[in-house]
């Protein structure tokens, strides 16, 4: 009996020894999905919700590793430096990913980072106190025209969605607004509640998902109304050219063999179609908006150009 | 009444099996580290912070709060029985408590300490429950200008209340402000003091500094001390105060509760300061000041009530305004933020279960602590025999795991180790690290609020003195500044801290 065990163990060892190089992707070891933001944030929760459904499609294990910092640059650098064997993927978020390349030299080569799928497109929007005299962007613009600089807008920093949206509205309507920077959406919301700023920027997903009896929304900044807010008019419908949204998706290194990337991409697509996942996405007010790797890749430069133009505006103002 | 409903909601939350369990864990851990000299609540909470992410928000907060006030109970046990104050806040308890124990009144001293703490904890908890809703509606009228004035006041208060020379405290605060500037500036997008290290773009993590300055540094410093073991543990007789002790203790408990509750709310205050002040207060008003130092029961009752009241009431500014008054509360603030909750007026409105659950758990925790500490006192005393050669490596390991797990990177661990060495140097130079941590937390808040106030007013500085709340705070700040410069006040301050040195 003892012999048998030892022989079997030996045979297994041999098999494994020769098998390492040939094990078919993705069954060899768990796929590491790097999340570029802290645990508990929107990106993290989305990826953790989706991962089990991708696992189901691939028949593989996915482990999630949070590598927050530098708006995602740390995660993107880690992804491009990982072995190109298809066992490392990362979250990919715009506009952060695109704006970080405009201002300075980033620590990773953007050409080495290939999108796998876009999962969410969450439009930006502006909210005011529920009792505010403004009911639409038009009301706001009229007031701002009469009182240049008097409208204060809470943003979460330079080059963030809200800041870019504000700049676009200024340009499109020919008005002058005052940006006030806050550390995070919670602080901005408290300031709005206390009446210290008149308006703040917020993603539609955040607005829909939270208690909003104290606020009203003036309009969303997407081409079309988002699936989660079908009754909220877009800025375009109100006659202003404001287009800003946050995209969340997944990327892999471009050196990963194309067939592996395609397989992974297909699995993500199928996972998104899973009714169970869609139910959960609805609970979390995720503005699902799938784009295939190719489509997202084609759309990205257009978006980058648009952001670049606004970015220039921001720099001129400083 | 609405108040009753909210309190009922709080107790409903705090009494769920999970929350009750974590409350007990916190109270036990607090007592444990309170008993062990050399390991304080600040270091413990710094180590446990990253772990709380894996808990539900309320459970994590309940546990951390339990550690803080639990340490106040545990610290007094060893102070009385073996003259080893487990915590800074029980240093004064040892003066009269140990004398009482030597005279065979250990049981009486322990009971007075525990019951006094419980009474003070109950009063202060009700204080939070009453002040919370009132203050938080007031807090909404706090705009950027008011925050700037409040923080100026807080930073100045921190220098006055810090131990040691004012100049050192100011130096530490300035260093804290400097460290708080590291990272990409949100207003301009420029890198500041990052030395091109990508890991520093978001600034230094609070936990990294806290574990370095308190966790690592504390262990290095303790390695220097030869283990003061083999101390005689005083005999325990009856565990109940005599009628005479009772009669003398309860007014002292009342006064201690008042002093503690008040000082806990002040920026820079908290348990340690409260206990020192209560002791000098008791001594000053006593008709038998000569008994102090020889086993006066008031000298145990007052400070013990005060440190517990101070530990509880320091939650008030954090929960209502979102401003930490001392470094322990700064830790609690990051515990909230880990869970995506920004403490402040909106939490009370949108997540009442967090505020009221925490408040209710504090009362339950205090009740648990009386039970944990009185009948089980023998167990805690035995703990003093665990050799530090086993304890320290374990703590060090926890520190490293904790720091690594914040962002999953080695960089943070190395940085924390660097801060550990720095913290050791500070201790050698007799510089308190507390003001540094406060400067680190308040600095960025101060800066962004100045910016906001100036942007909103379009560059007009009159907002700071035209808004009434801000004006009052500024006047208070100037008043404190004047006091600081006055020679008579400086002498009193030095005297107050001399007692502590002795």
Interface residues (C-beta under 8 A of the other chain):
Chain A: X38 X39 X40 X41 X65 X66 X67 X68 X69 X70 X71 X73 X74 X77 X103 X107 X149 X152 X156 X157 X158 X159 X178 X179 X180 X181 X182 X183 X184 X186 X187 X189 X190 X191 X193 X194 X196 X197 X211 X318
Chain B: X53 X140 X141 X142 X143 X144 X184 X186 X187 X188 X189 X198 X199 X201 X202 X338 X339 X340 X341 X342 X344 X345 X346 X350 X407 X408 X409 X444 X448 X451 X452 X455 X456 X458
